[in-house]
């Protein structure tokens, strides 16, 4: 689809939900789409909104980029007050423009149950997707109807390296790096505009920040939707795929002194749930774990599979910012299997040896872990 083309619109009735098509008890997945200004988020969303994919996707846009095809058909807020308009597209998708952070839009959207089976939420180019992701864990009213499926970040192959390595003044965060750090899937877009060598540098930079993320490379944001949707990155269903990933993740090193890196470590044995909680809370809440130079470790994303005493199945650990969750997976420990705890942390000022020492000290206090 060319940028000038405008999605075909059909009238949408303002009536209540049509429960006939969708079971009220089934939760609806939400995927957050993020990316630096100009990376291709809007192109990706236009593509999703106009392709024939037999999915009824609701797209919530926080902003409209220059030249967006949807801009011609969606009214923008007048005078700065919150304004939103829902439009139904011919391929069954819904589209909404909002000026708030998306919670209100999703609450309104849930009134239309039955009209859609998936939600995509676009964040502004400078937004921290972690704050948006946290929203779904905190808001229990929303949480009963929806679940966070994953965070997708679009990176511009031509300008991405410049954005990712840009040095910010003390105390400020490199937004592009944080978006990559939080992502479950990275789409490196506009690959046709760079050489193989340049593309490799962008890929290396992305991988140095987030050693766990899956990377897709595209042109004009055209992707197979099966690679973008239903990632199950935040629930126990990701336990099996995470196990394979954890075996290959390596601790990375920052290009810049203050860059974001991935740290991974493994400690054998069973641990108590309360000890694991204490370790995570020290990292995410108390922020009292420091590196060798005295800098506080800033954990942006945390993932892992652990062996909790008294549980026959592996437990998945998920953390974003100050929120975290433990959930038993469908993967059972085998009788002759050596139980182990594998954790991956993504953030700033992370020191692998120090984190591992703190982990061992925390879980060893009450029970001699081998």
C-alpha positions in Angstrom: 0.0 0.0 0.0 1.3 3.5 -0.9 1.4 6.1 1.8 -1.1 8.2 -0.1 -3.7 5.4 -0.1 -6.4 5.8 2.5 -8.0 2.8 4.2 -11.6 2.1 3.1 -13.9 3.0 5.9 -17.4 1.7 6.7 -19.8 3.1 9.2 -19.6 1.7 12.7 -22.7 1.5 14.9 -22.4 3.1 18.3 -24.4 0.3 20.0 -23.3 -2.1 22.6 -21.1 -5.1 22.4 -21.9 -8.1 20.1 -21.1 -11.0 22.4 -22.1 -13.5 19.8 -18.8 -13.7 18.0 -16.5 -13.8 21.0 -16.8 -15.6 24.3 -16.9 -13.0 27.2 -14.6 -15.2 29.2 -11.8 -15.3 26.6 -9.1 -12.7 27.3 -8.0 -10.5 24.5 -4.3 -10.1 23.8 -2.6 -6.6 23.6 0.6 -6.0 21.7 2.5 -2.7 22.3 4.1 -1.3 19.2 6.9 1.1 19.9 9.8 2.6 18.0 11.7 5.8 17.5 10.2 8.6 15.4 10.3 7.7 11.7 11.2 4.1 12.2 8.1 2.8 10.5 5.5 2.2 13.2 2.7 4.0 11.3 3.6 2.1 8.1 3.4 -1.1 10.0 0.0 -0.2 11.4 -1.3 0.9 8.0 -0.1 -2.4 6.6 -1.9 -4.4 9.4 -5.1 -2.2 9.0 -5.3 -2.8 5.2 -4.1 -6.3 4.6 -6.5 -9.2 4.4 -5.5 -11.4 7.3 -8.9 -12.6 8.7 -8.1 -11.1 12.1 -10.3 -8.4 13.7 -7.6 -6.2 15.2 -8.3 -3.0 17.1 -5.5 -0.5 16.7 -5.2 2.3 19.2 -3.0 5.2 18.0 -1.5 7.7 20.4 -0.3 10.0 17.7 -0.3 10.5 13.9 3.0 10.8 12.1 3.5 13.1 9.2 1.8 11.9 6.0 -0.1 9.1 7.8 -2.7 7.6 5.5 -5.0 7.4 8.5 -4.6 11.1 9.2 -6.9 11.9 6.3 -9.7 9.8 7.7 -9.5 10.3 11.5 -10.4 13.6 13.2 -7.6 15.0 15.4 -8.2 16.5 18.9 -9.5 20.1 18.7 -8.1 22.5 21.3 -6.0 19.7 23.0 -8.9 18.1 24.9 -9.2 14.3 24.8 -11.0 13.3 21.6 -11.4 9.9 20.2 -13.1 8.4 17.2 -13.6 4.8 16.4 -13.7 3.7 12.7 -14.3 0.2 11.4 -12.3 -0.7 8.3 -13.4 -3.0 5.5 -11.1 -5.9 6.5 -12.8 -6.0 9.9 -10.2 -4.0 11.9 -11.1 -1.2 14.2 -9.1 2.0 14.5 -9.1 4.6 17.2 -7.2 7.9 17.7 -6.5 8.9 21.3 -4.6 11.6 23.1 -4.3 9.9 26.5 -2.1 6.9 27.4 -4.5 4.4 26.1 -6.2 3.1 29.3 -9.4 5.1 28.6 -9.4 4.0 25.0 -9.1 0.3 26.0 -11.8 0.6 28.6 -14.1 2.1 25.9 -12.9 -0.5 23.5 -13.9 -3.3 25.8 -17.5 -2.1 25.5 -17.3 -3.4 22.0 -16.5 -7.0 22.8 -17.3 -9.2 19.9 -16.1 -6.8 17.3 -12.4 -7.6 17.6 -10.1 -10.3 18.9 -6.8 -8.5 19.2 -5.5 -5.0 20.3 -2.5 -3.2 19.0 -1.4 -0.2 21.0 1.0 2.3 19.4 3.1 4.4 21.8 4.5 7.8 20.8 8.1 7.8 19.5 9.6 9.1 22.7 7.4 7.1 25.1 8.7 4.6 27.5 6.9 1.3 26.6 7.7 -0.1 30.0 5.3 2.4 31.7 2.5 1.4 29.2 3.2 -2.3 29.8 3.1 -1.8 33.6 -0.4 -0.3 33.2 -1.8 -3.7 32.2 -0.4 -5.4 35.3 -1.6 -2.7 37.6 -5.1 -2.1 36.3 -7.0 -5.1 37.6 -10.3 -4.0 35.9 -8.5 -4.1 32.5 -6.5 -7.1 33.5 -9.6 -9.3 33.8 -10.4 -8.8 30.2 -7.1 -8.5 28.4 -3.5 -9.7 28.8 -0.2 -8.3 27.6 1.1 -10.4 24.7 4.4 -8.7 23.9 6.3 -5.5 23.1 7.3 -5.0 19.5 9.9 -2.3 18.7 10.6 -1.0 15.2 14.2 0.1 14.5 15.2 2.2 11.5 18.1 0.4 9.7 19.4 3.7 8.3 19.3 5.9 11.5 18.9 3.3 14.2 22.6 3.0 15.1 22.8 6.8 15.6 19.7 6.7 17.8 20.9 3.7 19.9 24.4 5.1 20.5 23.4 8.8 21.1 24.9 9.9 24.4 22.4 11.6 26.7 23.2 14.1 29.5 23.7 12.6 33.0 20.4 11.4 34.4 18.6 11.2 31.0 17.7 7.9 29.3 18.4 7.0 25.7 14.7 6.3 24.7 15.7 4.3 21.6 17.9 2.0 23.7 15.2 1.6 26.3 12.6 0.6 23.6 15.0 -2.1 22.4 15.7 -3.2 26.0 12.0 -3.8 26.7 11.2 -5.5 23.4 10.2 -9.1 22.9 10.5 -8.6 19.1 12.6 -6.1 17.1 11.7 -5.3 13.5 14.7 -3.7 11.8 13.0 -1.8 9.0 14.1 -0.1 5.8 16.9 -2.7 5.3 16.9 -1.8 1.5 18.4 1.6 2.4 21.6 0.3 3.9 24.6 -1.9 3.0 25.1 -5.3 4.4 27.8 -3.9 6.6 25.6 -1.1 8.0 22.8 -3.6 8.7 25.2 -5.8 10.6 26.2 -2.9 12.8 22.6 -2.2 13.6 21.9 -5.8 14.3 25.0 -6.1 16.6 24.0 -2.9 18.5 20.5 -4.3 19.1 21.8 -7.6 20.2 24.3 -5.9 22.6 21.5 -4.2 24.3 19.0 -7.0 24.4 20.5 -10.5 24.1 17.1 -12.2 24.4 15.1 -10.5 21.7 13.9 -12.0 18.4 14.9 -9.9 15.4 13.1 -9.6 12.1 14.4 -7.7 9.1 12.0 -6.0 6.8 11.4 -3.4 4.1 8.4 -1.0 4.3 7.4 -2.7 7.6 5.9 -5.7 5.7 5.9 -8.6 8.1 4.2 -11.9 8.5 1.6 -11.2 11.2 2.1 -14.6 12.7 5.6 -13.4 13.7 4.3 -10.3 15.4 1.1 -11.5 17.1 0.5 -14.2 19.8 4.0 -14.0 21.1 2.9 -15.0 24.7 6.0 -13.2 26.0 4.4 -12.4 29.4 2.7 -15.6 30.4 3.6 -19.2 31.3 3.0 -20.4 27.7 6.4 -18.8 26.8 8.1 -21.2 29.2 9.2 -23.8 26.5 10.5 -21.3 24.0 12.2 -19.3 26.8 14.0 -22.4 27.9 15.6 -22.8 24.5 16.4 -19.1 24.4 18.1 -19.1 27.8 20.5 -21.7 26.7 21.9 -19.4 24.0 21.7 -16.0 25.6 25.1 -14.5 26.4 26.1 -11.7 28.7 26.7 -8.6 26.5 28.9 -5.6 26.7 27.9 -2.0 26.1 29.3 0.1 23.2 29.1 3.0 25.6 30.1 3.1 29.3 26.5 3.8 30.3 24.8 1.7 27.7 22.1 -0.9 28.4 23.4 -4.5 28.4 22.1 -8.0 28.9 23.3 -10.1 31.8 22.6 -13.8 32.3 23.6 -16.3 34.9 22.8 -19.8 36.2 22.7 -21.1 39.7 21.9 -24.8 40.4 19.5 -26.1 43.1 16.1 -25.5 44.6 15.2 -22.0 46.0 12.5 -20.8 48.3 9.9 -18.5 46.8 10.3 -15.9 49.6 14.0 -15.7 49.0 13.5 -15.2 45.3 11.0 -12.4 46.1 13.5 -10.8 48.3 16.2 -10.9 45.6 13.9 -9.3 43.0 12.6 -6.7 45.4 16.1 -5.6 46.3 16.8 -5.2 42.6 13.6 -3.6 41.4 12.2 -1.8 44.5 14.9 -1.1 47.0 17.5 -0.6 44.2 20.2 -1.4 46.8 22.3 -3.5 44.5 25.3 -1.6 43.2 28.1 -2.3 40.7 31.8 -2.2 41.6 31.9 1.5 41.0 29.0 2.3 43.3 26.4 2.9 40.6 22.9 1.6 41.3 21.9 -1.2 39.0 18.9 -0.2 36.9 17.0 -3.3 35.7 14.6 -2.6 32.9 13.5 -6.1 32.0 13.9 -9.4 33.9 13.2 -12.9 32.6 14.0 -16.3 33.9 13.1 -19.9 34.7 13.6 -21.1 38.3 13.2 -24.1 40.5 11.0 -23.3 43.5 10.9 -25.6 46.5 7.7 -27.7 46.5 6.8 -27.0 42.9 7.0 -29.8 40.4 7.1 -27.5 37.4 9.4 -24.8 36.2 8.4 -21.3 37.3 8.8 -18.4 34.9 9.9 -15.0 36.3 8.9 -11.8 34.5 9.8 -8.3 35.4 9.3 -4.8 33.8 10.5 -1.8 35.7 9.3 -2.2 39.3 6.7 -4.9 38.5 7.3 -8.6 38.5 5.4 -11.8 38.4 6.0 -15.5 39.1 4.0 -18.1 37.3 4.2 -21.9 37.2 4.7 -23.2 33.6 3.5 -26.3 31.9 7.1 -27.7 31.9 7.6 -30.3 34.6 11.0 -31.0 36.1 12.1 -34.6 35.2 13.0 -36.8 38.1 16.6 -37.2 37.0 17.0 -33.6 35.9 19.4 -31.3 37.6 17.3 -28.4 38.8 18.7 -25.0 38.0 17.8 -21.3 38.0 18.5 -19.3 34.9 18.0 -15.5 34.9 18.4 -12.8 32.3 18.5 -9.2 33.3 18.5 -6.2 30.9 19.4 -2.8 32.1 22.1 -0.2 33.0 25.2 -0.6 35.3 24.6 -4.3 35.4 27.5 -6.4 36.8 27.1 -10.1 36.2 29.3 -11.4 39.0 27.9 -9.0 41.6 24.3 -9.9 40.7 25.1 -13.6 40.9 26.8 -13.2 44.3 23.8 -11.3 45.6 21.4 -13.9 44.3 23.4 -16.8 45.9 23.8 -14.9 49.2 20.0 -14.2 49.3 18.8 -17.7 48.5 21.6 -19.4 50.6 20.8 -17.7 53.9 18.2 -20.2 55.0 19.1 -23.1 52.8 22.5 -24.3 51.7 22.2 -24.2 47.9 24.9 -26.1 46.1 
